[in-house]
Amino acid sequence: MQYYNWILAFHVMSLISWMAVLFYLPRLFVYHTEYASNAGFVEVVKIQEHKIYHYIGVPAMWATILSGGAMIALNPSLFQSGGWLHAKLTAALLLIIYHFTLGRYKKQLAEGTCTKSGKFFRAYNEIPTLLMIFIVIMVIVKPF
């Protein structure tokens, strides 16, 4: 337990990095789809999409998952403190699924096979915000 607060700090830092990717990558997808006729611009956006997903997003996601798992392993009694942790973990699983859907869209956009519009990606970009709000309420307020 002496390292718990350090792990918690690392968890929060990695979560912030991961959320930055989940918020920004769909915005790049909007630019990618709306400026598809500008080949030079799209090539730059493809590089940005690749780097942000693979070099920041994937490591930040795994750091968040592993540090969260470490906190639960160090303090399994968290599962006894009501249903808030179960609800938070469910929302975290949805964030993980969302992350992988972004990877799928990134690949489709790179290959030129994505049929989604900029409007779709604008709306899709709201999902991590809603999940983040729910997760913060579960962790801070613990309503269950």
One Martini backbone bead per residue (centre of mass of N, CA, C, O) as a GRO file, in nm:
protein
  144
    1MET     BB    1   0.051   0.067  -0.009
    2GLN     BB    2   0.293   0.272  -0.037
    3TYR     BB    3   0.238   0.294  -0.372
    4TYR     BB    4  -0.053   0.382  -0.437
    5ASN     BB    5  -0.027   0.694  -0.493
    6TRP     BB    6   0.167   0.659  -0.732
    7ILE     BB    7  -0.024   0.493  -0.903
    8LEU     BB    8  -0.251   0.696  -0.910
    9ALA     BB    9  -0.093   0.921  -1.046
   10PHE     BB   10  -0.027   0.757  -1.301
   11HIS     BB   11  -0.318   0.700  -1.378
   12VAL     BB   12  -0.404   0.995  -1.424
   13MET     BB   13  -0.188   1.066  -1.635
   14SER     BB   14  -0.263   0.845  -1.841
   15LEU     BB   15  -0.558   0.928  -1.873
   16ILE     BB   16  -0.510   1.208  -1.986
   17SER     BB   17  -0.359   1.114  -2.237
   18TRP     BB   18  -0.580   0.932  -2.349
   19MET     BB   19  -0.808   1.144  -2.366
   20ALA     BB   20  -0.669   1.327  -2.569
   21VAL     BB   21  -0.692   1.121  -2.796
   22LEU     BB   22  -1.005   1.072  -2.784
   23PHE     BB   23  -1.059   1.378  -2.858
   24TYR     BB   24  -0.863   1.432  -3.121
   25LEU     BB   25  -0.887   1.212  -3.340
   26PRO     BB   26  -1.177   1.277  -3.448
   27ARG     BB   27  -1.093   1.557  -3.548
   28LEU     BB   28  -0.904   1.450  -3.766
   29PHE     BB   29  -1.129   1.299  -3.917
   30VAL     BB   30  -1.279   1.546  -4.002
   31TYR     BB   31  -1.054   1.666  -4.175
   32HIS     BB   32  -1.013   1.423  -4.358
   33THR     BB   33  -1.305   1.424  -4.482
   34GLU     BB   34  -1.341   1.741  -4.555
   35TYR     BB   35  -1.029   1.732  -4.710
   36ALA     BB   36  -0.997   1.501  -4.936
   37SER     BB   37  -0.911   1.687  -5.191
   38ASN     BB   38  -0.644   1.742  -5.013
   39ALA     BB   39  -0.376   1.551  -5.038
   40GLY     BB   40  -0.157   1.691  -4.864
   41PHE     BB   41  -0.324   1.719  -4.608
   42VAL     BB   42  -0.399   1.419  -4.570
   43GLU     BB   43  -0.110   1.316  -4.530
   44VAL     BB   44  -0.062   1.468  -4.267
   45VAL     BB   45  -0.303   1.351  -4.109
   46LYS     BB   46  -0.217   1.055  -4.123
   47ILE     BB   47   0.036   1.093  -3.952
   48GLN     BB   48  -0.106   1.200  -3.702
   49GLU     BB   49  -0.292   0.962  -3.654
   50HIS     BB   50  -0.075   0.750  -3.618
   51LYS     BB   51   0.089   0.878  -3.386
   52ILE     BB   52  -0.134   0.926  -3.175
   53TYR     BB   53  -0.224   0.633  -3.155
   54HIS     BB   54   0.057   0.466  -3.127
   55TYR     BB   55   0.244   0.673  -2.937
   56ILE     BB   56   0.004   0.752  -2.724
   57GLY     BB   57  -0.261   0.585  -2.698
   58VAL     BB   58  -0.165   0.296  -2.642
   59PRO     BB   59   0.022   0.348  -2.397
   60ALA     BB   60  -0.192   0.500  -2.225
   61MET     BB   61  -0.394   0.274  -2.206
   62TRP     BB   62  -0.208   0.061  -2.073
   63ALA     BB   63  -0.130   0.235  -1.829
   64THR     BB   64  -0.418   0.257  -1.721
   65ILE     BB   65  -0.483  -0.042  -1.691
   66LEU     BB   66  -0.238  -0.131  -1.514
   67SER     BB   67  -0.276   0.075  -1.283
   68GLY     BB   68  -0.564  -0.008  -1.214
   69GLY     BB   69  -0.496  -0.304  -1.152
   70ALA     BB   70  -0.296  -0.241  -0.924
   71MET     BB   71  -0.497  -0.104  -0.734
   72ILE     BB   72  -0.682  -0.348  -0.704
   73ALA     BB   73  -0.466  -0.546  -0.600
   74LEU     BB   74  -0.395  -0.364  -0.344
   75ASN     BB   75  -0.737  -0.297  -0.322
   76PRO     BB   76  -0.995  -0.517  -0.317
   77SER     BB   77  -1.205  -0.358  -0.130
   78LEU     BB   78  -1.337  -0.181  -0.351
   79PHE     BB   79  -1.566  -0.397  -0.415
   80GLN     BB   80  -1.710  -0.331  -0.118
   81SER     BB   81  -1.792  -0.002  -0.184
   82GLY     BB   82  -1.981  -0.068  -0.403
   83GLY     BB   83  -2.091  -0.003  -0.747
   84TRP     BB   84  -1.893   0.212  -0.865
   85LEU     BB   85  -1.663   0.030  -0.980
   86HIS     BB   86  -1.831  -0.127  -1.180
   87ALA     BB   87  -1.923   0.120  -1.340
   88LYS     BB   88  -1.643   0.224  -1.412
   89LEU     BB   89  -1.541  -0.035  -1.559
   90THR     BB   90  -1.755  -0.029  -1.776
   91ALA     BB   91  -1.673   0.247  -1.893
   92ALA     BB   92  -1.380   0.164  -1.951
   93LEU     BB   93  -1.453  -0.054  -2.156
   94LEU     BB   94  -1.586   0.146  -2.353
   95LEU     BB   95  -1.324   0.305  -2.405
   96ILE     BB   96  -1.169   0.071  -2.527
   97ILE     BB   97  -1.358   0.021  -2.760
   98TYR     BB   98  -1.337   0.304  -2.876
   99HIS     BB   99  -1.037   0.296  -2.935
  100PHE     BB  100  -1.058   0.061  -3.148
  101THR     BB  101  -1.246   0.214  -3.341
  102LEU     BB  102  -1.040   0.429  -3.412
  103GLY     BB  103  -0.843   0.232  -3.544
  104ARG     BB  104  -1.036   0.145  -3.767
  105TYR     BB  105  -1.083   0.428  -3.890
  106LYS     BB  106  -0.790   0.491  -3.948
  107LYS     BB  107  -0.752   0.264  -4.153
  108GLN     BB  108  -0.979   0.342  -4.348
  109LEU     BB  109  -0.870   0.623  -4.413
  110ALA     BB  110  -0.592   0.530  -4.521
  111GLU     BB  111  -0.742   0.340  -4.751
  112GLY     BB  112  -1.023   0.482  -4.849
  113THR     BB  113  -1.296   0.317  -4.697
  114CYS     BB  114  -1.441   0.542  -4.559
  115THR     BB  115  -1.800   0.647  -4.505
  116LYS     BB  116  -1.767   0.864  -4.311
  117SER     BB  117  -1.839   1.167  -4.173
  118GLY     BB  118  -1.781   1.459  -4.018
  119LYS     BB  119  -2.045   1.450  -3.859
  120PHE     BB  120  -2.001   1.180  -3.729
  121PHE     BB  121  -1.730   1.255  -3.580
  122ARG     BB  122  -1.850   1.476  -3.409
  123ALA     BB  123  -2.043   1.288  -3.253
  124TYR     BB  124  -1.837   1.063  -3.169
  125ASN     BB  125  -1.667   1.267  -2.986
  126GLU     BB  126  -1.876   1.252  -2.731
  127ILE     BB  127  -1.836   0.981  -2.587
  128PRO     BB  128  -1.584   1.033  -2.397
  129THR     BB  129  -1.717   1.259  -2.239
  130LEU     BB  130  -1.948   1.098  -2.111
  131LEU     BB  131  -1.768   0.882  -1.979
  132MET     BB  132  -1.596   1.074  -1.809
  133ILE     BB  133  -1.819   1.189  -1.638
  134PHE     BB  134  -1.910   0.923  -1.517
  135ILE     BB  135  -1.639   0.840  -1.389
  136VAL     BB  136  -1.600   1.082  -1.203
  137ILE     BB  137  -1.857   1.038  -1.041
  138MET     BB  138  -1.790   0.757  -0.937
  139VAL     BB  139  -1.518   0.836  -0.789
  140ILE     BB  140  -1.618   1.090  -0.619
  141VAL     BB  141  -1.927   1.030  -0.531
  142LYS     BB  142  -2.038   0.743  -0.511
  143PRO     BB  143  -2.366   0.661  -0.565
  144PHE     BB  144  -2.341   0.326  -0.502
   0.00000   0.00000   0.00000
